[in-house]
Amino acid sequence: MKGQQPLYQQFFAEYAKLLRMRLYHYHRNNGGRVSFLNDLIITPAFDESCHDELMHAEKQVARLNEWLADNALYGAALCNVFLDNELNICYQFIVFTEPEITKLEKVEFIKFIVSPEMHEVGWNDDDRIKLTEISDQVWGDMLQDVKEAMSFGTLCLTEAD
């Protein structure tokens, strides 16, 4: 069809929606987004007094990544949190291939930024792999996976965080 987005763009648009919903669910059940983000804000000190805060922030990210490993399709790990020019909170993930997932076997990792308003996709650092090298069949299958995950009520996840 003319004018329709390529399947890989459709996939990431839907994946962004799924990640937003699941992040909302995670924050809602773990003290809220503000609480999570405040734990990542480290005030430098002249001595080693911030060591515990750094360790706590690292644990918070590890907890979120552990949760994402169980609840996000195709592997997603948080690697950065920042504010954009409009002061929206943006989460930067690495979306990567898990050994048991063969659909993305050609891709080592993809940089993926999601905020309340937008998403942005990059490639691995050396730009060897382009998203267009993966067939439409693969993107179509993954798009279907994401749509199914959303249609079954992604916010009704287990409360075993």
C-alpha positions as a printed NumPy array, in Angstrom:
array([[  0.   ,   0.   ,   0.   ],
       [  1.221,   3.454,  -0.871],
       [  1.834,   5.867,   1.986],
       [  1.969,   3.123,   4.623],
       [  4.897,   3.095,   7.05 ],
       [  7.483,   0.359,   6.537],
       [  6.858,  -2.596,   8.86 ],
       [  9.941,  -1.91 ,  10.986],
       [  8.632,   1.619,  11.7  ],
       [  5.205,   0.209,  12.572],
       [  6.856,  -2.314,  14.899],
       [  8.78 ,   0.329,  16.846],
       [  5.741,   2.62 ,  17.068],
       [  3.754,  -0.231,  18.659],
       [  6.715,  -1.336,  20.788],
       [  6.983,   2.228,  22.144],
       [  3.308,   2.065,  23.198],
       [  3.886,  -1.292,  24.885],
       [  6.976,  -0.075,  26.755],
       [  5.178,   3.087,  27.92 ],
       [  2.31 ,   1.   ,  29.285],
       [  4.622,  -1.433,  31.026],
       [  6.783,   1.336,  32.5  ],
       [  3.624,   2.972,  33.833],
       [  2.638,  -0.329,  35.396],
       [  6.099,  -0.808,  36.915],
       [  6.242,   2.685,  38.419],
       [  2.69 ,   2.482,  39.702],
       [  3.575,  -0.664,  41.634],
       [  7.021,   0.465,  42.826],
       [  6.561,   3.846,  44.454],
       [  5.849,   5.9  ,  41.346],
       [  7.912,   7.374,  38.538],
       [  9.072,  10.391,  40.548],
       [ 10.36 ,   8.165,  43.327],
       [ 12.233,   6.002,  40.816],
       [ 13.778,   9.012,  39.057],
       [ 14.748,  10.732,  42.31 ],
       [ 16.78 ,   7.664,  43.187],
       [ 18.829,   8.23 ,  40.029],
       [ 19.699,  11.849,  40.849],
       [ 23.062,  11.807,  42.6  ],
       [ 24.476,  14.896,  44.294],
       [ 28.273,  14.721,  44.175],
       [ 30.005,  14.965,  47.533],
       [ 33.568,  15.864,  48.481],
       [ 33.978,  12.601,  50.314],
       [ 32.689,   9.082,  49.817],
       [ 29.333,   9.814,  51.434],
       [ 27.454,   9.421,  48.136],
       [ 28.639,   5.823,  47.729],
       [ 25.461,   4.381,  49.251],
       [ 23.257,   6.572,  47.054],
       [ 25.137,   5.457,  43.95 ],
       [ 24.734,   1.834,  44.954],
       [ 21.016,   2.393,  45.585],
       [ 20.528,   4.028,  42.167],
       [ 22.326,   1.12 ,  40.534],
       [ 20.061,  -1.333,  42.36 ],
       [ 16.963,   0.565,  41.215],
       [ 18.046,   0.3  ,  37.576],
       [ 18.935,  -3.374,  38.056],
       [ 15.466,  -4.03 ,  39.525],
       [ 13.771,  -2.317,  36.592],
       [ 15.917,  -4.213,  34.091],
       [ 15.19 ,  -7.503,  35.819],
       [ 11.484,  -6.696,  35.628],
       [ 11.78 ,  -5.707,  31.956],
       [ 13.572,  -8.981,  31.206],
       [ 10.437, -10.784,  32.385],
       [  7.872,  -8.379,  30.911],
       [  9.268,  -6.763,  27.741],
       [  9.377,  -8.516,  24.394],
       [ 12.706,  -8.954,  22.586],
       [ 14.843,  -7.851,  25.513],
       [ 15.099,  -4.258,  26.731],
       [ 17.56 ,  -2.828,  29.233],
       [ 17.539,   0.738,  30.509],
       [ 20.871,   2.459,  29.868],
       [ 20.055,   6.159,  30.354],
       [ 17.388,   8.56 ,  31.625],
       [ 17.427,  12.195,  30.489],
       [ 15.277,  15.264,  29.783],
       [ 14.651,  16.411,  26.219],
       [ 14.369,  20.068,  25.124],
       [ 10.721,  20.187,  26.264],
       [ 11.733,  18.678,  29.656],
       [ 10.002,  15.372,  28.941],
       [ 11.55 ,  12.416,  30.727],
       [ 13.114,  10.104,  28.155],
       [ 14.218,   6.543,  28.743],
       [ 16.983,   5.173,  26.558],
       [ 16.989,   1.406,  26.198],
       [ 19.115,  -1.094,  24.422],
       [ 16.803,  -3.529,  22.67 ],
       [ 18.813,  -6.68 ,  22.109],
       [ 18.681, -10.263,  20.972],
       [ 18.186, -12.951,  23.57 ],
       [ 19.629, -16.395,  22.718],
       [ 16.155, -17.963,  22.572],
       [ 14.796, -15.288,  20.219],
       [ 15.718, -16.044,  16.637],
       [ 13.661, -13.316,  14.987],
       [ 16.297, -10.633,  15.616],
       [ 19.361, -12.847,  15.308],
       [ 21.052, -10.427,  12.871],
       [ 20.887,  -7.528,  15.323],
       [ 23.236,  -7.279,  18.289],
       [ 21.447,  -4.309,  19.82 ],
       [ 19.315,  -1.325,  18.864],
       [ 19.267,   1.995,  20.715],
       [ 15.68 ,   2.856,  21.519],
       [ 14.49 ,   6.076,  23.2  ],
       [ 10.944,   6.402,  24.456],
       [  9.248,   9.41 ,  26.073],
       [  5.57 ,  10.228,  26.673],
       [  5.369,  11.876,  23.25 ],
       [  7.833,  10.168,  20.932],
       [ 10.199,   7.315,  20.223],
       [ 13.491,   7.209,  18.373],
       [ 15.428,   4.261,  17.   ],
       [ 19.155,   3.974,  16.37 ],
       [ 21.504,   1.17 ,  15.399],
       [ 24.49 ,  -0.397,  17.045],
       [ 27.564,   1.819,  17.411],
       [ 29.383,   0.765,  14.265],
       [ 26.299,   1.118,  12.034],
       [ 27.034,  -2.171,  10.279],
       [ 23.484,  -3.428,  10.653],
       [ 20.531,  -1.592,   9.172],
       [ 16.962,  -2.276,  10.22 ],
       [ 15.968,  -2.591,   6.558],
       [ 18.205,  -5.673,   6.186],
       [ 15.708,  -7.659,   8.271],
       [ 12.865,  -9.05 ,   6.175],
       [  9.28 ,  -7.758,   6.254],
       [  8.22 , -11.243,   7.34 ],
       [ 10.294, -10.906,  10.537],
       [  9.05 ,  -7.367,  11.274],
       [  5.485,  -8.506,  10.567],
       [  5.811, -11.417,  13.006],
       [  7.243,  -9.145,  15.702],
       [  4.55 ,  -6.528,  15.099],
       [  1.938,  -9.243,  15.591],
       [  3.642, -10.334,  18.838],
       [  3.502,  -6.793,  20.226],
       [ -0.115,  -6.263,  19.196],
       [ -1.074,  -9.544,  20.858],
       [  0.772,  -8.549,  24.046],
       [ -1.217,  -5.312,  24.16 ],
       [ -4.531,  -6.92 ,  23.301],
       [ -4.25 ,  -9.315,  26.25 ],
       [ -4.05 ,  -6.455,  28.728],
       [ -0.438,  -5.629,  29.389],
       [ -1.324,  -3.72 ,  32.565],
       [ -2.768,  -6.861,  34.132],
       [  0.668,  -8.299,  34.817],
       [  1.46 , -10.324,  37.886],
       [  2.049,  -8.372,  41.058],
       [  5.16 , -10.404,  41.91 ],
       [  7.633,  -7.538,  41.489]])
